[in-house]
Amino acid sequence: MPGPYRDLLRAGKVIVTNWHWFAPESEHTEGGRRYTVVKKGEETDEAFARTRLGELFDLGPVMVMNDEGHHAYRPAPIAEEEEKEAGTEARREREEATIWVQGLDKINAASGIQICVDLSATPFYIKGSGFPEGEPFPWIVSDFGLVDAIESGITKIPRLPVSDTTGSPDPKYFRLWRNITEDLAPGQRLSNRRPKPEVVWERAEDALVQLAGEYNKMFAAIEEADDTALKAPPVLILVCDNTDIAQVFYERISGQSEVEAIPEADDEDENAVQSCQPHLYSTSVTSPFPVRSHSVVKRSEPSSKKLSWSTGRS
């Protein structure tokens, strides 16, 4: 960012949110709670915009930047029969896109939108949009492909754990998710047929350790390099299928877990709560990453009835 423009950038006000925040509020909701007897009617565009924008409402028109913009399209009308034939994932994508775009319509009507910018590495229609799958968005004004970004050093280079001694045509972890989900016993699945988070960890651990080994080699090489070399540390990013799986991976890798304890004291005995000694819990996982060991204890305020903490080593 050129120096003369930095102060202007800092003067801006930004709201970061997702499509859930644009879902219309029920007419039976009041103060964050739902009441059958409450019937306020449908939200007006102004009420919707004031609730979602807050102080930015009076500063409109606003600029909207849609990250992962291929999810922010305006779906085309499709026949009822075609909609029934669409898979669950396609219907979910269509619902999310519809809620987001309709929310932007309301904000535009009430406060105004100066410009809307879509950012996406895959700027084309997806399945269930009502448009031909894979057709590029007609409003593309700049095309900077993933290969160009990798060659320019802007984005990360994808790496796969391909070391394998089984002799199979494909390395064991080349198609990691398929390797994780195939041949699962009924007890290893949830009610929706998805694999349990603990099972995902068990089947992905070897692949993760393999990637972590490459990370360690790169880390060591950078540490040993002379001061004239580029010494940017490597970054390993894990992307999980959902937050339940992400929580399990976090606990296994970091060695940290959160627990709660209820002090054996009356609610009014604040001193007893303050002096309560927590029963520290730590997993026995050793992290494969070259980071310093540390312990973390998180507590609530002394006046709270419950104390919560996490401790561990990573």
Contacts in CASP RR format, 6 or more apart in sequence:
PFRMAT RR
TARGET T0000
AUTHOR 0000-0000-0000
METHOD contacts of the structure
MODEL  1
MPGPYRDLLRAGKVIVTNWHWFAPESEHTEGGRRYTVVKKGEETDEAFAR
TRLGELFDLGPVMVMNDEGHHAYRPAPIAEEEEKEAGTEARREREEATIW
VQGLDKINAASGIQICVDLSATPFYIKGSGFPEGEPFPWIVSDFGLVDAI
ESGITKIPRLPVSDTTGSPDPKYFRLWRNITEDLAPGQRLSNRRPKPEVV
WERAEDALVQLAGEYNKMFAAIEEADDTALKAPPVLILVCDNTDIAQVFY
ERISGQSEVEAIPEADDEDENAVQSCQPHLYSTSVTSPFPVRSHSVVKRS
EPSSKKLSWSTGRS
1 9 0 8 1.000
13 55 0 8 1.000
13 56 0 8 1.000
13 59 0 8 1.000
15 53 0 8 1.000
15 56 0 8 1.000
17 52 0 8 1.000
19 71 0 8 1.000
19 96 0 8 1.000
19 99 0 8 1.000
19 100 0 8 1.000
21 52 0 8 1.000
22 52 0 8 1.000
22 99 0 8 1.000
22 100 0 8 1.000
22 102 0 8 1.000
22 103 0 8 1.000
22 104 0 8 1.000
23 99 0 8 1.000
24 42 0 8 1.000
24 43 0 8 1.000
24 48 0 8 1.000
24 99 0 8 1.000
25 43 0 8 1.000
25 48 0 8 1.000
25 51 0 8 1.000
26 34 0 8 1.000
27 38 0 8 1.000
27 39 0 8 1.000
27 40 0 8 1.000
27 41 0 8 1.000
27 42 0 8 1.000
27 43 0 8 1.000
28 34 0 8 1.000
28 35 0 8 1.000
28 36 0 8 1.000
28 38 0 8 1.000
28 39 0 8 1.000
28 40 0 8 1.000
29 35 0 8 1.000
29 38 0 8 1.000
29 40 0 8 1.000
30 38 0 8 1.000
30 40 0 8 1.000
43 51 0 8 1.000
44 110 0 8 1.000
45 106 0 8 1.000
45 107 0 8 1.000
45 109 0 8 1.000
45 110 0 8 1.000
46 110 0 8 1.000
48 103 0 8 1.000
48 106 0 8 1.000
48 107 0 8 1.000
48 110 0 8 1.000
49 57 0 8 1.000
49 106 0 8 1.000
49 107 0 8 1.000
49 109 0 8 1.000
49 110 0 8 1.000
49 111 0 8 1.000
50 57 0 8 1.000
50 110 0 8 1.000
52 103 0 8 1.000
52 107 0 8 1.000
53 62 0 8 1.000
53 107 0 8 1.000
53 111 0 8 1.000
56 62 0 8 1.000
56 111 0 8 1.000
57 110 0 8 1.000
57 111 0 8 1.000
60 111 0 8 1.000
60 112 0 8 1.000
60 114 0 8 1.000
61 111 0 8 1.000
61 112 0 8 1.000
61 113 0 8 1.000
61 114 0 8 1.000
62 107 0 8 1.000
62 111 0 8 1.000
62 112 0 8 1.000
62 113 0 8 1.000
62 114 0 8 1.000
63 113 0 8 1.000
63 114 0 8 1.000
63 115 0 8 1.000
63 116 0 8 1.000
63 117 0 8 1.000
64 104 0 8 1.000
64 113 0 8 1.000
64 115 0 8 1.000
64 116 0 8 1.000
64 117 0 8 1.000
65 116 0 8 1.000
65 117 0 8 1.000
65 119 0 8 1.000
66 72 0 8 1.000
66 100 0 8 1.000
66 116 0 8 1.000
66 117 0 8 1.000
66 118 0 8 1.000
66 119 0 8 1.000
66 120 0 8 1.000
67 119 0 8 1.000
68 119 0 8 1.000
68 120 0 8 1.000
69 118 0 8 1.000
69 119 0 8 1.000
69 120 0 8 1.000
69 123 0 8 1.000
70 118 0 8 1.000
70 120 0 8 1.000
70 122 0 8 1.000
70 123 0 8 1.000
70 124 0 8 1.000
70 125 0 8 1.000
70 126 0 8 1.000
70 137 0 8 1.000
71 93 0 8 1.000
71 96 0 8 1.000
71 97 0 8 1.000
71 100 0 8 1.000
71 126 0 8 1.000
72 97 0 8 1.000
72 100 0 8 1.000
72 101 0 8 1.000
72 118 0 8 1.000
73 97 0 8 1.000
73 101 0 8 1.000
73 125 0 8 1.000
73 129 0 8 1.000
73 131 0 8 1.000
73 137 0 8 1.000
74 97 0 8 1.000
74 101 0 8 1.000
75 94 0 8 1.000
75 97 0 8 1.000
75 98 0 8 1.000
75 101 0 8 1.000
75 128 0 8 1.000
75 129 0 8 1.000
75 130 0 8 1.000
76 129 0 8 1.000
76 130 0 8 1.000
76 131 0 8 1.000
77 130 0 8 1.000
78 86 0 8 1.000
78 128 0 8 1.000
78 130 0 8 1.000
83 91 0 8 1.000
86 94 0 8 1.000
86 127 0 8 1.000
86 128 0 8 1.000
89 127 0 8 1.000
90 126 0 8 1.000
90 127 0 8 1.000
90 128 0 8 1.000
91 128 0 8 1.000
93 126 0 8 1.000
93 127 0 8 1.000
93 128 0 8 1.000
93 129 0 8 1.000
94 128 0 8 1.000
94 129 0 8 1.000
97 129 0 8 1.000
104 113 0 8 1.000
104 116 0 8 1.000
107 113 0 8 1.000
118 137 0 8 1.000
118 139 0 8 1.000
121 145 0 8 1.000
121 146 0 8 1.000
123 136 0 8 1.000
123 137 0 8 1.000
123 140 0 8 1.000
123 143 0 8 1.000
124 134 0 8 1.000
124 135 0 8 1.000
124 136 0 8 1.000
124 137 0 8 1.000
125 131 0 8 1.000
125 132 0 8 1.000
125 133 0 8 1.000
125 134 0 8 1.000
125 135 0 8 1.000
125 137 0 8 1.000
126 133 0 8 1.000
126 134 0 8 1.000
127 133 0 8 1.000
146 155 0 8 1.000
149 155 0 8 1.000
150 156 0 8 1.000
150 157 0 8 1.000
156 235 0 8 1.000
156 237 0 8 1.000
159 211 0 8 1.000
159 214 0 8 1.000
160 171 0 8 1.000
160 173 0 8 1.000
160 174 0 8 1.000
160 176 0 8 1.000
161 171 0 8 1.000
161 173 0 8 1.000
161 176 0 8 1.000
161 207 0 8 1.000
161 208 0 8 1.000
161 210 0 8 1.000
161 211 0 8 1.000
162 171 0 8 1.000
162 173 0 8 1.000
162 174 0 8 1.000
163 171 0 8 1.000
163 210 0 8 1.000
164 171 0 8 1.000
164 172 0 8 1.000
164 173 0 8 1.000
166 172 0 8 1.000
172 179 0 8 1.000
172 207 0 8 1.000
173 179 0 8 1.000
173 206 0 8 1.000
173 207 0 8 1.000
173 210 0 8 1.000
176 204 0 8 1.000
176 207 0 8 1.000
177 241 0 8 1.000
179 203 0 8 1.000
180 195 0 8 1.000
180 199 0 8 1.000
180 200 0 8 1.000
180 203 0 8 1.000
180 204 0 8 1.000
181 195 0 8 1.000
184 195 0 8 1.000
184 199 0 8 1.000
187 196 0 8 1.000
188 195 0 8 1.000
188 196 0 8 1.000
188 199 0 8 1.000
189 195 0 8 1.000
189 196 0 8 1.000
189 199 0 8 1.000
190 196 0 8 1.000
194 241 0 8 1.000
195 203 0 8 1.000
197 244 0 8 1.000
197 245 0 8 1.000
197 247 0 8 1.000
197 248 0 8 1.000
198 248 0 8 1.000
200 240 0 8 1.000
200 241 0 8 1.000
200 245 0 8 1.000
200 248 0 8 1.000
201 245 0 8 1.000
201 248 0 8 1.000
201 249 0 8 1.000
201 252 0 8 1.000
205 252 0 8 1.000
208 238 0 8 1.000
208 253 0 8 1.000
208 288 0 8 1.000
209 288 0 8 1.000
211 236 0 8 1.000
212 236 0 8 1.000
212 288 0 8 1.000
212 289 0 8 1.000
213 288 0 8 1.000
215 234 0 8 1.000
215 236 0 8 1.000
215 289 0 8 1.000
216 288 0 8 1.000
216 289 0 8 1.000
216 290 0 8 1.000
218 234 0 8 1.000
219 233 0 8 1.000
219 234 0 8 1.000
219 290 0 8 1.000
220 290 0 8 1.000
222 229 0 8 1.000
222 231 0 8 1.000
222 232 0 8 1.000
222 233 0 8 1.000
222 234 0 8 1.000
225 231 0 8 1.000
236 289 0 8 1.000
238 246 0 8 1.000
238 249 0 8 1.000
238 253 0 8 1.000
240 246 0 8 1.000
240 249 0 8 1.000
250 256 0 8 1.000
251 257 0 8 1.000
251 283 0 8 1.000
251 285 0 8 1.000
252 283 0 8 1.000
252 285 0 8 1.000
253 285 0 8 1.000
253 287 0 8 1.000
253 288 0 8 1.000
253 289 0 8 1.000
253 314 0 8 1.000
254 285 0 8 1.000
254 287 0 8 1.000
254 312 0 8 1.000
254 314 0 8 1.000
255 282 0 8 1.000
255 283 0 8 1.000
255 285 0 8 1.000
255 287 0 8 1.000
255 312 0 8 1.000
255 313 0 8 1.000
255 314 0 8 1.000
256 282 0 8 1.000
256 283 0 8 1.000
256 296 0 8 1.000
256 310 0 8 1.000
256 311 0 8 1.000
256 312 0 8 1.000
256 314 0 8 1.000
257 281 0 8 1.000
257 282 0 8 1.000
257 283 0 8 1.000
257 310 0 8 1.000
257 312 0 8 1.000
258 298 0 8 1.000
258 308 0 8 1.000
258 309 0 8 1.000
258 310 0 8 1.000
259 279 0 8 1.000
259 281 0 8 1.000
259 308 0 8 1.000
259 309 0 8 1.000
259 310 0 8 1.000
260 306 0 8 1.000
260 307 0 8 1.000
260 308 0 8 1.000
261 276 0 8 1.000
261 278 0 8 1.000
261 279 0 8 1.000
261 306 0 8 1.000
261 307 0 8 1.000
261 308 0 8 1.000
262 305 0 8 1.000
262 306 0 8 1.000
263 272 0 8 1.000
263 273 0 8 1.000
263 276 0 8 1.000
263 305 0 8 1.000
263 307 0 8 1.000
264 272 0 8 1.000
264 276 0 8 1.000
265 272 0 8 1.000
265 273 0 8 1.000
265 276 0 8 1.000
266 272 0 8 1.000
267 305 0 8 1.000
270 302 0 8 1.000
270 303 0 8 1.000
273 302 0 8 1.000
273 303 0 8 1.000
273 304 0 8 1.000
273 305 0 8 1.000
273 307 0 8 1.000
274 302 0 8 1.000
276 307 0 8 1.000
278 297 0 8 1.000
278 299 0 8 1.000
278 307 0 8 1.000
278 309 0 8 1.000
280 297 0 8 1.000
280 309 0 8 1.000
280 311 0 8 1.000
281 310 0 8 1.000
281 311 0 8 1.000
282 295 0 8 1.000
282 311 0 8 1.000
282 312 0 8 1.000
282 313 0 8 1.000
283 312 0 8 1.000
286 313 0 8 1.000
287 313 0 8 1.000
287 314 0 8 1.000
289 314 0 8 1.000
291 314 0 8 1.000
293 313 0 8 1.000
293 314 0 8 1.000
294 312 0 8 1.000
294 313 0 8 1.000
294 314 0 8 1.000
295 311 0 8 1.000
295 312 0 8 1.000
295 313 0 8 1.000
296 310 0 8 1.000
296 311 0 8 1.000
296 312 0 8 1.000
297 309 0 8 1.000
297 310 0 8 1.000
297 311 0 8 1.000
298 308 0 8 1.000
298 309 0 8 1.000
298 310 0 8 1.000
299 307 0 8 1.000
299 308 0 8 1.000
299 309 0 8 1.000
300 306 0 8 1.000
300 307 0 8 1.000
300 308 0 8 1.000
END
